[in-house]
Amino acid sequence: MESRLHAAAPCSHLDGTRFAAEGDGVGALKILFTGLRWSGLGLSAALICGFWYLIASWIAGALPTGGTTGHLPPARPAAYLCEADFHTDIALPLDGEVINWRKELRGYLPDYLPRDTYLLFGWGDSVFFTKVLYPEDLTLTRGLSALAGLNPVAMRIVPVYGSDVRAVCDPLPGGQTTKVVLIDQILGSLQKDADGAYRQIETSVPGELLLLAKGRYSPFFTCNQWTAQALGKAGLPRALFAPFAWSVTAPLKRTNRIPEPGDG
């Protein structure tokens, strides 16, 4: 009898293990379903926020502010607005009458640039400028670090032929005043060291110059928001919220602009 009682103990222990295992399985499923539920809620929240982000940008683009100088013809030579898929640049002549960028950026730009050269100026996240050259280069880490404002911001400066600018970009109205304000916006956005020199950022992209800039990149202050802000300071139509390239160009296209008479 005693041996049979002792023999039963292991069986009782095994039964307890089996019940515990079954309980662990139920707990694991509960944790899984809870995780899936919260993931679904998080995804839904992100989609809702993205939807209203798009709606807000569309409304802002449809209801621009400013425009006090939009009726004035472009300066000669003109300043231009250049639009890419996700980015906008301000184009100014290299050898301008307001500022001679060849002298201002001596030592940063090549000396052999032809006279009919324009410089494209664009503010933005430095990682986007150096690492995200194509859509497939955009990774989750790079995107999140930029949106969180963790990366330095830069002013990207690209020399291009004047003929290409005139063929692709749109002349900005507002006369000489527009150019002066845009130049002030660019110079005011650049950082300098203790000796008054611009602080260059290394880039492997041929033909591009990156200078350290002021500010912080975020979902609410993107590269295009910087451009829209500059246009607004010049009295041109702009969207108050302009996260996308079309947010910058749409208000200008809705105005009756006088075509540029030619750069001469």
VOGU-3710 file (C-alpha; in Angstrom, 3 decimals, decimal comma):
1> mesrlhaaap> 0,000/0,000/0,000  2,759/2,386/0,917  4,578/1,788/-2,359  1,429/2,429/-4,336  0,953/5,744/-2,516  4,493/6,794/-3,286  4,052/5,757/-6,895  1,029/7,974/-7,263  2,926/11,145/-6,367  4,788/11,476/-9,666
11> cshldgtrfa> 1,521/11,009/-11,582  -0,058/13,813/-9,591  2,955/16,031/-10,353  2,747/15,276/-14,070  -0,962/16,165/-14,104  -0,177/19,515/-12,497  2,454/20,201/-15,140  -0,045/19,393/-17,875  -2,619/21,775/-16,434  -0,001/24,498/-16,030
21> aegdgvgalk> 1,082/24,034/-19,635  -2,485/24,375/-20,800  -2,831/27,533/-18,715  0,387/28,971/-20,180  -0,960/28,393/-23,685  -4,121/30,310/-22,915  -2,052/33,120/-21,374  0,198/33,297/-24,425  -2,815/33,568/-26,729  -4,259/36,300/-24,535
31> ilftglrwsg> -0,987/38,241/-24,696  -0,872/37,763/-28,480  -4,427/38,991/-28,965  -3,786/41,942/-26,655  -0,684/42,864/-28,631  -2,552/42,580/-31,916  -5,370/44,727/-30,566  -3,025/47,478/-29,418  -1,078/47,276/-32,686  -4,318/47,675/-34,590
41> lglsaalicg> -5,289/50,655/-32,461  -1,868/52,207/-32,995  -2,088/51,683/-36,761  -5,598/53,144/-36,828  -4,423/56,186/-34,864  -1,486/56,665/-37,254  -3,791/56,451/-40,288  -6,222/58,922/-38,760  -3,401/61,355/-37,955  -1,995/60,950/-41,465
51> fwyliaswia> -5,430/61,589/-42,963  -5,917/64,822/-41,027  -2,317/65,824/-41,788  -3,138/65,602/-45,503  -6,460/67,379/-45,054  -4,805/70,212/-43,121  -2,138/70,648/-45,803  -4,776/70,640/-48,560  -6,916/73,243/-46,797  -3,875/75,436/-46,115
61> galptggttg> -2,854/75,220/-49,763  -6,371/76,075/-50,934  -6,596/79,080/-48,594  -3,241/80,847/-48,902  -2,322/84,033/-47,104  -0,316/87,019/-48,264  0,046/87,932/-51,901  0,672/91,668/-51,502  3,545/91,582/-54,013  2,231/88,789/-56,227
71> hlpparpaay> 1,045/91,264/-58,877  4,528/92,686/-59,439  6,618/91,291/-62,296  9,738/89,239/-61,559  13,061/90,979/-61,133  15,677/90,954/-63,857  17,346/88,537/-63,527  14,586/86,721/-61,718  14,541/84,535/-58,663  12,958/81,139/-59,310
81> lceadfhtdi> 11,065/78,458/-57,453  12,083/74,931/-58,431  9,860/71,983/-57,577  10,898/68,333/-57,257  8,722/65,412/-56,185  9,144/66,036/-52,454  11,225/69,186/-52,210  11,337/72,831/-53,291  14,381/75,037/-53,889  14,889/78,747/-54,314
91> alpldgevin> 17,107/79,554/-57,313  19,185/82,734/-57,364  21,827/83,937/-59,860  25,400/83,195/-58,865  26,660/86,644/-59,858  23,729/88,633/-58,545  23,438/92,371/-58,142  22,099/92,099/-54,579  24,733/89,602/-53,472  27,537/87,951/-55,379
101> wrkelrgylp> 27,423/84,363/-54,203  30,693/83,634/-55,987  32,439/85,962/-53,538  30,239/85,104/-50,543  30,934/81,376/-50,909  34,525/81,610/-52,117  36,393/78,519/-51,017  33,179/76,483/-50,891  32,177/76,611/-54,561  34,348/75,790/-57,597
111> dylprdtyll> 36,038/78,802/-59,184  35,290/77,674/-62,739  31,498/78,075/-62,642  30,238/79,941/-65,749  28,637/83,343/-65,395  25,159/82,107/-66,343  24,911/79,890/-63,276  22,133/79,726/-60,725  22,386/78,334/-57,213  19,583/76,198/-55,820
121> fgwgdsvfft> 19,077/76,793/-52,091  17,124/74,272/-50,045  16,863/73,889/-46,268  16,283/70,444/-44,769  17,399/67,418/-42,807  21,060/66,608/-43,442  20,483/62,836/-43,518  17,827/63,251/-46,204  20,310/65,269/-48,268  23,207/62,831/-47,850
131> kvlypedltl> 21,638/59,379/-47,450  18,178/59,463/-49,030  18,928/60,152/-52,674  16,152/57,889/-53,980  12,804/56,798/-52,466  14,160/53,309/-51,830  16,894/54,838/-49,638  14,328/55,970/-47,088  14,413/53,567/-44,147  12,288/53,581/-41,007
141> trglsalagl> 15,259/54,653/-38,896  16,186/57,539/-41,185  12,606/58,725/-41,448  11,920/58,610/-37,712  15,207/60,291/-36,793  14,427/63,145/-39,182  10,844/63,589/-38,001  12,036/63,555/-34,392  14,536/66,326/-35,149  17,524/64,224/-34,122
151> npvamrivpv> 19,711/65,120/-37,114  21,482/68,392/-37,925  19,770/70,558/-40,530  21,586/71,860/-43,557  21,344/74,272/-46,437  21,912/72,389/-49,669  23,409/74,521/-52,420  23,587/73,179/-55,965  25,023/75,090/-58,958  22,993/74,589/-62,166
161> ygsdvravcd> 22,999/76,125/-65,618  20,807/79,184/-65,965  19,208/77,725/-69,099  18,039/74,693/-67,117  16,536/76,875/-64,400  14,651/79,009/-66,919  13,352/75,894/-68,669  12,185/73,966/-65,588  11,535/76,408/-62,737  8,956/79,161/-62,246
171> plpggqttkv> 10,004/82,834/-61,962  8,907/84,431/-58,720  6,933/87,676/-58,863  7,533/90,564/-56,513  10,371/92,348/-58,258  13,653/93,091/-56,557  12,042/93,058/-53,117  11,436/89,318/-53,410  15,091/88,643/-54,122  16,286/90,764/-51,204
181> vlidqilgsl> 13,965/89,005/-48,746  14,880/85,541/-50,025  18,585/86,314/-49,716  18,058/87,538/-46,158  16,164/84,327/-45,350  19,005/82,194/-46,688  21,767/84,115/-44,924  19,780/84,172/-41,694  19,374/80,398/-41,798  23,093/79,620/-42,076
191> qkdadgayrq> 25,310/78,920/-39,079  28,804/80,301/-38,702  31,674/79,383/-36,437  33,494/81,702/-34,018  35,596/83,047/-36,887  32,561/83,927/-38,991  33,038/81,087/-41,477  30,259/78,853/-42,714  30,299/75,332/-41,295  30,434/72,738/-44,041
201> ietsvpgell> 28,882/69,263/-43,806  30,575/66,420/-45,670  28,577/64,879/-48,493  29,377/62,258/-51,102  26,884/63,701/-53,595  28,837/65,210/-56,515  28,312/68,894/-57,201  26,464/69,671/-53,977  27,492/71,893/-51,086  26,015/71,380/-47,629
211> llakgryspf> 26,323/74,079/-44,979  25,159/73,688/-41,405  21,912/75,573/-40,883  19,752/76,824/-38,029  16,464/75,299/-36,971  15,033/71,870/-36,380  13,306/69,558/-38,823  9,922/68,146/-37,791  6,593/67,044/-39,310  5,394/70,622/-38,829
221> ftcnqwtaqa> 8,505/72,369/-40,131  9,778/70,568/-43,195  12,006/71,714/-46,040  8,933/72,983/-47,884  7,668/74,856/-44,834  10,961/76,749/-44,805  10,477/77,718/-48,459  6,872/78,774/-47,841  7,999/80,870/-44,903  10,534/82,655/-47,117
231> lgkaglpral> 7,906/83,355/-49,774  5,533/84,691/-47,135  8,157/87,105/-45,830  8,527/88,377/-49,398  4,793/89,103/-49,555  4,025/86,253/-51,941  1,056/83,876/-51,576  1,893/81,012/-49,232  0,186/78,257/-47,289  0,505/78,602/-43,530
241> fapfawsvta> 1,029/74,841/-43,360  3,143/73,599/-46,269  4,697/70,178/-45,596  4,714/69,092/-49,256  6,162/70,541/-52,444  2,731/71,164/-53,943  1,796/73,032/-50,758  4,371/75,642/-51,806  3,655/75,829/-55,530  -0,157/75,648/-55,503
251> plkrtnripe> -0,760/79,097/-53,931  1,564/80,706/-56,470  -0,096/78,972/-59,406  -3,459/80,342/-58,317  -2,264/83,930/-58,657  -2,175/85,904/-61,890  1,518/86,349/-62,432  3,126/88,442/-65,124  5,519/86,288/-67,183  9,172/87,114/-66,825
261> pgdg> 10,306/89,376/-69,663  13,613/87,508/-69,941  16,805/87,477/-68,010  18,746/89,522/-70,503
//
